[in-house]
Amino acid sequence: LVDLLAEMVIFRNRLYEAVIKGHTMESQEQAWEEAEKAQESLGKTLDLIQDRIMRLRMVPLGSLFGHLRRIVHDDCERAGKEAIFETKGGDTPMDKALLEIASEALGHIVRNAVIHGLEHPDDRTKAGKQAKGRILLTAAVQANEVFMDVTDDGAGIDLEVLAEAAKREGIDIPSREALYSLLFSSGFTTKEGTDIGAGRGIGLSSAYAAVQRLGGAIEVDSEIGVGTRFRLRLPLSVSIMKGILIKADDNEYVLPLTSVIESQRFRNRDGHQINHSGVFNWRKKVITLLDLGYVFGTAERIRDSGYIVIIESGDRHRGLLVDDIMGIREIVVKGLDDAVGNPQGVSGATILGDGRVLLILDPPGLIGLSPFVKAAKEILRRKEGKNE
């Protein structure tokens, strides 16, 4: 870092000399060339410094494993259960700023696996399983995201039980697929008598809210009698990231580059309507369209031309309709103030070099919006009213 800092000072001085020389009319062309070369060298050096500093912030995920192992042991003692806790990928790097959030979220998920997932030893024996349950935590890096899977070999999640619990709470369920999302609702629990270990219905909701604030997501996959897997996705770093600047109406937004697959021109004939929802044929599959300006209330009608930006979250895809794509920028991520709340589809903000403040879009949140634009706008209006 010290060597790179010395290089940075040299290139800064070269840039300064070029600027001074540029004030004289007879040497402006030469000064401009020198300034461009100095700026290019300075940019490369700053990229190297940034890379080294970001590495300094990285710590192995394995530093959390001891804490999680203790949670499994204590909750098993409290619940009268037995479990083996196994881990893989302890050397997976993670930003220190994310480590605390990951620790909290994984703690809730592991506790949920013990309390709700694993059966009592007698029940496991009757079902032909080993008396001791198994909880496996695996971690890996893909692109610029950290994937952490917590898998148990318990009873699995019974959707019928979820539906009955939702009915008791007076919660309307639009579809069976939406039942899993109830697990992350504050105050929702399938246990009639809760205790500290069970989380009082706020454990998973707390984890989900913390992860979403950082632009991450939690996914659930379960099979009755086999077990459940919770997948936690977090960005490698929350400080600096690359994003694509897109424009809808007179507003510009930043879309995380890691979630963008491709972009292409869009004309009205390229899209179709199915049950009043815009769809688009992409790579031999049909994906839903979301007009960014219309959903955010800056457009009176859905645009019939512009660009489609294909984004992904997990195995889900969506096309965003925008007016223009302004290019790729490296941005500094800033969190939203508590007064703003957590509007769906937005994960933070950034400040550009010219001083403008742009919102950073949240791909999982955008994909989670209803494909029926009227319903999506109504969801956003309700959230805004709740935040107020």
C-alpha positions as CSV (number, residue, x, y, z in Angstrom):
1,L,0.0,0.0,0.0
2,V,2.9,2.4,0.8
3,D,4.5,1.7,-2.6
4,L,1.2,2.3,-4.4
5,L,0.7,5.5,-2.4
6,A,4.1,6.7,-3.6
7,E,3.1,6.0,-7.2
8,M,-0.2,7.9,-6.6
9,V,1.7,11.0,-5.4
10,I,3.9,10.9,-8.5
11,F,0.9,10.7,-10.9
12,R,-0.9,13.4,-9.0
13,N,2.1,15.7,-9.4
14,R,2.2,14.9,-13.1
15,L,-1.5,15.8,-13.4
16,Y,-0.9,19.0,-11.4
17,E,2.0,20.1,-13.7
18,A,-0.2,19.4,-16.8
19,V,-3.0,21.5,-15.4
20,I,-0.6,24.4,-14.7
21,K,0.9,24.1,-18.2
22,G,-2.6,24.2,-19.7
23,H,-3.1,27.7,-18.5
24,T,-0.7,29.0,-21.2
25,M,-2.3,29.2,-24.6
26,E,0.8,27.9,-26.6
27,S,1.1,24.6,-24.7
28,Q,-2.6,23.6,-24.2
29,E,-2.5,20.7,-26.6
30,Q,0.6,19.2,-25.1
31,A,-0.7,19.8,-21.6
32,W,-4.0,18.0,-22.5
33,E,-2.1,14.9,-23.7
34,E,0.0,14.8,-20.5
35,A,-3.1,15.3,-18.4
36,E,-4.8,12.3,-20.1
37,K,-1.8,10.1,-19.5
38,A,-1.4,11.1,-15.9
39,Q,-5.1,10.6,-15.3
40,E,-5.0,7.1,-16.8
41,S,-2.0,6.1,-14.7
42,L,-3.6,7.6,-11.6
43,G,-6.8,5.7,-12.2
44,K,-4.9,2.3,-12.5
45,T,-3.0,3.0,-9.3
46,L,-6.2,3.9,-7.4
47,D,-7.8,0.7,-8.7
48,L,-4.9,-1.3,-7.2
49,I,-5.1,0.6,-3.9
50,Q,-8.8,-0.1,-3.7
51,D,-8.3,-3.8,-4.4
52,R,-5.7,-4.1,-1.7
53,I,-7.8,-2.2,0.9
54,M,-10.9,-4.3,0.1
55,R,-8.8,-7.4,0.7
56,L,-7.8,-6.0,4.1
57,R,-11.5,-5.9,5.0
58,M,-12.1,-9.5,4.1
59,V,-12.2,-12.1,6.9
60,P,-12.9,-15.9,6.7
61,L,-16.5,-16.9,7.3
62,G,-15.2,-19.7,9.5
63,S,-14.7,-17.2,12.3
64,L,-18.5,-17.5,12.9
65,F,-18.6,-21.3,13.1
66,G,-17.8,-21.6,16.8
67,H,-20.6,-19.2,17.7
68,L,-23.1,-21.1,15.6
69,R,-21.9,-24.5,17.0
70,R,-22.7,-23.2,20.4
71,I,-26.2,-22.1,19.4
72,V,-26.9,-25.6,18.1
73,H,-25.6,-27.2,21.3
74,D,-27.5,-24.9,23.6
75,D,-30.8,-25.1,21.7
76,C,-30.6,-28.9,21.4
77,E,-30.1,-29.1,25.2
78,R,-33.1,-26.9,25.7
79,A,-35.4,-28.7,23.3
80,G,-34.3,-32.2,24.2
81,K,-32.9,-32.9,20.8
82,E,-29.6,-34.2,19.4
83,A,-27.8,-32.8,16.4
84,I,-24.5,-32.9,14.6
85,F,-23.4,-29.5,13.2
86,E,-21.1,-29.7,10.1
87,T,-19.5,-26.9,8.1
88,K,-17.9,-26.5,4.8
89,G,-16.3,-23.5,3.2
90,G,-14.9,-21.8,6.3
91,D,-12.2,-20.1,4.3
92,T,-14.9,-18.2,2.2
93,P,-14.0,-14.5,2.5
94,M,-16.5,-11.9,3.6
95,D,-16.4,-8.1,4.2
96,K,-16.0,-7.3,7.9
97,A,-19.0,-4.9,7.6
98,L,-21.2,-7.9,6.6
99,L,-19.9,-10.3,9.1
100,E,-22.1,-9.1,11.9
101,I,-25.2,-9.2,9.7
102,A,-24.3,-12.7,8.5
103,S,-23.7,-13.8,12.1
104,E,-27.1,-12.6,13.2
105,A,-29.0,-14.1,10.2
106,L,-27.2,-17.4,10.3
107,G,-27.8,-17.6,14.1
108,H,-31.6,-17.2,13.6
109,I,-31.6,-19.8,10.7
110,V,-29.6,-22.3,12.6
111,R,-31.8,-21.9,15.7
112,N,-34.9,-22.3,13.5
113,A,-33.4,-25.6,12.1
114,V,-33.1,-27.0,15.7
115,I,-36.4,-25.8,17.1
116,H,-38.7,-26.2,14.0
117,G,-36.7,-28.4,11.6
118,L,-35.3,-31.4,13.5
119,E,-37.6,-33.9,15.1
120,H,-37.2,-35.4,18.6
121,P,-34.9,-38.5,18.7
122,D,-37.9,-40.9,19.3
123,D,-39.8,-39.4,16.3
124,R,-36.7,-39.7,14.1
125,T,-36.1,-43.3,15.1
126,K,-39.8,-44.1,14.2
127,A,-39.3,-42.5,10.8
128,G,-36.3,-44.6,10.1
129,K,-33.7,-41.9,10.6
130,Q,-30.7,-41.6,12.9
131,A,-31.6,-40.3,16.4
132,K,-29.1,-37.5,15.9
133,G,-30.2,-34.9,13.4
134,R,-27.8,-33.2,11.0
135,I,-27.4,-29.5,10.3
136,L,-25.0,-28.6,7.5
137,L,-23.7,-25.1,6.8
138,T,-21.9,-24.6,3.5
139,A,-20.5,-21.4,2.1
140,A,-19.1,-20.5,-1.3
141,V,-18.4,-17.4,-3.5
142,Q,-20.1,-17.1,-6.9
143,A,-19.4,-13.9,-8.9
144,N,-19.6,-11.1,-6.4
145,E,-22.0,-12.9,-3.9
146,V,-21.5,-15.2,-1.0
147,F,-23.9,-18.1,-0.8
148,M,-24.5,-19.7,2.6
149,D,-26.7,-22.8,2.8
150,V,-28.1,-24.1,6.1
151,T,-29.5,-27.6,5.5
152,D,-31.2,-29.9,8.0
153,D,-32.5,-33.5,7.6
154,G,-35.6,-32.8,9.7
155,A,-39.3,-33.1,9.0
156,G,-39.5,-30.4,6.3
157,I,-41.9,-27.6,6.1
158,D,-45.6,-28.7,5.8
159,L,-47.4,-26.1,3.7
160,E,-50.7,-27.2,5.2
161,V,-49.5,-26.4,8.6
162,L,-48.3,-23.0,7.3
163,A,-51.7,-22.3,5.7
164,E,-53.5,-23.2,9.0
165,A,-51.2,-20.9,11.0
166,A,-51.8,-18.1,8.5
167,K,-55.6,-18.6,8.8
168,R,-55.4,-18.3,12.6
169,E,-53.5,-15.1,12.2
170,G,-56.0,-13.8,9.6
171,I,-53.4,-13.6,6.9
172,D,-54.6,-13.9,3.3
173,I,-52.5,-16.2,1.1
174,P,-52.6,-15.5,-2.6
175,S,-50.9,-18.8,-3.6
176,R,-49.2,-21.9,-2.2
177,E,-45.9,-20.6,-3.4
178,A,-46.3,-17.5,-1.2
179,L,-46.6,-19.6,1.9
180,Y,-42.8,-19.8,2.3
181,S,-42.7,-16.0,2.5
182,L,-44.8,-16.2,5.7
183,L,-41.8,-17.6,7.5
184,F,-40.2,-14.2,7.3
185,S,-43.3,-12.2,8.5
186,S,-42.8,-10.5,11.9
187,G,-44.7,-12.2,14.7
188,F,-45.7,-15.2,12.6
189,T,-44.9,-18.7,14.0
190,T,-46.3,-22.2,13.6
191,K,-45.6,-23.0,17.3
192,E,-48.6,-22.4,19.6
193,G,-46.4,-22.1,22.7
194,T,-43.2,-20.2,22.0
195,D,-40.1,-19.8,24.1
196,I,-36.8,-17.9,23.8
197,G,-35.3,-20.7,21.6
198,A,-38.2,-20.6,19.2
199,G,-37.7,-16.8,18.7
200,R,-41.2,-15.7,19.5
201,G,-42.0,-15.5,15.8
202,I,-39.4,-12.7,15.1
203,G,-36.2,-14.7,14.5
204,L,-36.5,-15.3,10.8
205,S,-38.2,-11.9,10.1
206,S,-35.3,-10.1,11.8
207,A,-32.8,-12.1,9.7
208,Y,-34.7,-11.4,6.5
209,A,-34.9,-7.6,7.2
210,A,-31.2,-7.3,8.0
211,V,-30.2,-9.2,4.8
212,Q,-32.6,-7.2,2.6
213,R,-31.1,-3.9,3.8
214,L,-27.8,-5.1,2.4
215,G,-29.2,-6.1,-1.0
216,G,-29.2,-9.8,-0.1
217,A,-31.9,-12.4,-0.1
218,I,-33.0,-15.6,1.7
219,E,-34.5,-18.5,-0.2
220,V,-36.3,-21.6,1.1
221,D,-36.5,-25.1,-0.3
222,S,-38.1,-27.9,1.6
223,E,-39.4,-31.5,1.2
224,I,-41.6,-33.2,3.7
225,G,-39.8,-35.9,5.6
226,V,-36.4,-35.1,4.0
227,G,-35.5,-31.7,5.3
228,T,-35.2,-28.0,4.6
229,R,-32.6,-25.7,3.1
230,F,-32.3,-22.0,3.7
231,R,-30.0,-20.2,1.3
232,L,-28.6,-16.9,2.4
233,R,-27.2,-14.6,-0.3
234,L,-25.1,-11.6,0.5
235,P,-22.8,-9.3,-1.6
236,L,-19.1,-9.8,-1.1
237,S,-18.7,-6.1,-0.1
238,V,-21.2,-3.4,0.7
239,S,-18.8,-0.5,0.3
240,I,-18.0,-0.2,-3.4
241,M,-19.6,-1.9,-6.3
242,K,-20.0,-1.7,-10.1
243,G,-23.4,-0.7,-11.4
244,I,-25.2,0.2,-14.6
245,L,-26.8,3.6,-14.8
246,I,-30.3,3.4,-16.3
247,K,-32.8,6.2,-17.1
248,A,-36.6,6.1,-16.8
249,D,-38.3,9.3,-17.6
250,D,-36.2,12.1,-16.1
251,N,-34.8,9.9,-13.3
252,E,-31.6,7.9,-13.3
253,Y,-31.0,4.8,-11.2
254,V,-28.1,2.4,-10.5
255,L,-28.6,-1.3,-11.1
256,P,-26.0,-3.7,-9.5
257,L,-23.9,-5.1,-12.4
258,T,-23.8,-8.6,-10.9
259,S,-27.5,-9.0,-11.4
260,V,-27.6,-7.9,-15.0
261,I,-27.5,-10.6,-17.7
262,E,-27.9,-8.5,-20.8
263,S,-29.7,-5.6,-22.3
264,Q,-31.3,-5.0,-25.7
265,R,-33.5,-2.6,-27.7
266,F,-37.2,-2.8,-27.1
267,R,-40.1,-1.9,-29.4
268,N,-43.8,-2.4,-28.9
269,R,-44.0,-5.3,-31.2
270,D,-41.4,-7.2,-29.1
271,G,-43.7,-7.4,-26.1
272,H,-46.9,-9.3,-25.5
273,Q,-49.7,-9.2,-22.9
274,I,-50.8,-12.2,-20.9
275,N,-53.6,-11.5,-18.3
276,H,-52.7,-7.7,-18.5
277,S,-49.1,-8.5,-17.6
278,G,-46.3,-7.5,-20.0
279,V,-44.1,-10.5,-21.1
280,F,-41.1,-10.9,-23.4
281,N,-39.6,-13.8,-25.2
282,W,-36.0,-14.3,-24.1
283,R,-33.8,-17.2,-24.8
284,K,-36.7,-19.5,-25.6
285,K,-38.5,-18.6,-22.4
286,V,-41.2,-16.1,-21.4
287,I,-40.2,-13.6,-18.7
288,T,-42.4,-10.8,-17.2
289,L,-41.7,-7.1,-17.9
290,L,-41.7,-4.3,-15.4
291,D,-41.9,-0.7,-16.6
292,L,-39.6,1.1,-14.0
293,G,-41.1,4.5,-14.5
294,Y,-44.7,3.4,-14.5
295,V,-44.2,1.3,-11.3
296,F,-42.4,4.2,-9.5
297,G,-45.0,6.6,-10.5
298,T,-43.0,8.8,-12.9
299,A,-44.8,7.7,-16.1
300,E,-48.6,7.9,-16.8
301,R,-48.5,4.9,-19.1
302,I,-46.3,1.9,-20.0
303,R,-43.6,2.8,-22.5
304,D,-43.6,1.1,-25.9
305,S,-40.0,1.7,-26.8
306,G,-36.6,2.0,-25.1
307,Y,-34.5,-0.8,-23.7
308,I,-35.0,-4.0,-21.8
309,V,-32.5,-4.8,-19.1
310,I,-32.7,-8.5,-18.1
311,I,-31.9,-9.1,-14.4
312,E,-31.8,-12.2,-12.3
313,S,-32.1,-13.3,-8.7
314,G,-31.5,-16.9,-8.0
315,D,-33.3,-18.8,-10.8
316,R,-35.8,-16.0,-11.4
317,H,-35.6,-13.4,-14.2
318,R,-37.3,-10.2,-15.1
319,G,-37.0,-7.6,-17.8
320,L,-36.9,-3.9,-16.8
321,L,-38.3,-1.4,-19.3
322,V,-36.2,1.8,-19.3
323,D,-35.6,4.8,-21.6
324,D,-31.8,4.6,-21.8
325,I,-28.7,2.9,-20.5
326,M,-26.1,5.5,-19.5
327,G,-23.1,3.2,-19.0
328,I,-21.2,1.4,-16.2
329,R,-19.9,3.2,-13.1
330,E,-18.1,2.2,-10.0
331,I,-20.0,3.6,-7.1
332,V,-19.8,4.0,-3.3
333,V,-22.8,2.4,-1.6
334,K,-24.7,4.5,1.0
335,G,-27.5,3.2,3.2
336,L,-30.9,4.8,3.3
337,D,-31.9,6.9,6.2
338,D,-34.4,5.4,8.7
339,A,-36.9,8.1,7.8
340,V,-37.0,6.8,4.3
341,G,-37.8,3.2,5.4
342,N,-37.2,0.2,3.1
343,P,-39.1,0.8,-0.1
344,Q,-39.4,-2.4,-2.1
345,G,-37.1,-2.3,-5.1
346,V,-34.6,0.1,-3.6
347,S,-31.6,-1.0,-1.5
348,G,-29.6,2.2,-1.1
349,A,-28.2,5.4,-2.7
350,T,-24.9,6.7,-4.1
351,I,-23.3,10.1,-5.0
352,L,-21.9,10.6,-8.4
353,G,-18.9,12.6,-9.3
354,D,-21.0,15.6,-10.3
355,G,-22.7,15.6,-6.8
356,R,-26.0,14.0,-7.9
357,V,-27.6,11.4,-5.6
358,L,-29.1,8.3,-7.3
359,L,-31.1,5.5,-5.9
360,I,-29.5,2.0,-6.1
361,L,-32.1,-0.6,-7.2
362,D,-32.6,-3.9,-5.5
363,P,-33.0,-6.7,-8.1
364,P,-34.6,-9.3,-5.7
365,G,-37.1,-6.6,-4.7
366,L,-38.0,-5.7,-8.2
367,I,-38.4,-9.3,-9.2
368,G,-40.6,-9.9,-6.2
369,L,-43.0,-7.2,-7.3
370,S,-46.2,-8.4,-9.0
371,P,-46.0,-8.7,-12.8
372,F,-49.4,-7.1,-12.9
373,V,-48.4,-3.4,-12.9
374,K,-51.5,-2.1,-11.1
375,A,-51.0,-4.6,-8.3
376,A,-47.3,-3.7,-8.1
377,K,-48.1,0.0,-7.9
378,E,-50.6,-0.7,-5.1
379,I,-48.0,-2.7,-3.2
380,L,-45.6,0.2,-3.4
381,R,-48.2,2.7,-2.3
382,R,-49.1,0.6,0.7
383,K,-45.4,0.4,1.7
384,E,-44.9,4.1,1.3
385,G,-48.0,4.8,3.5
386,K,-46.7,2.3,6.1
387,N,-43.3,4.0,6.1
388,E,-44.9,7.4,6.6
